[in-house]
Amino acid sequence: MQSIDAPVSGGDVGAKAGRVITMTGGDKEAIDSVRPLLGAYCFDVAHMGSAGAGQSTKLVNQMMIANILVGTCEALLFGHKSGLDAS
């Protein structure tokens, strides 16, 4: 028995459009054996490396998104407090 990790990316918009991607970690042969199952709900299956690499990739993805959101909010707040016209 082997295990893989396979978190997805694409959010609800991707899920509704059938366009989510899974970032898999684990033995390539194990991933290949379940690729048809993953393909039933994923647009693409990316093998990221050994077990845990899929989860690590997902975490990196979430960290980048969080930084973009925080940076955008900070920039808008700075502009507002500086008296800039947001339009």
Secondary structure as GFF3:
##gff-version 3
##sequence-region A 1 87
A	DSSP	beta_strand	8	9	.	.	.	ID=ss1
A	DSSP	alpha_helix	11	17	.	.	.	ID=ss2
A	DSSP	beta_strand	21	25	.	.	.	ID=ss3
A	DSSP	alpha_helix	28	39	.	.	.	ID=ss4
A	DSSP	beta_strand	44	49	.	.	.	ID=ss5
A	DSSP	alpha_helix	53	81	.	.	.	ID=ss6
###
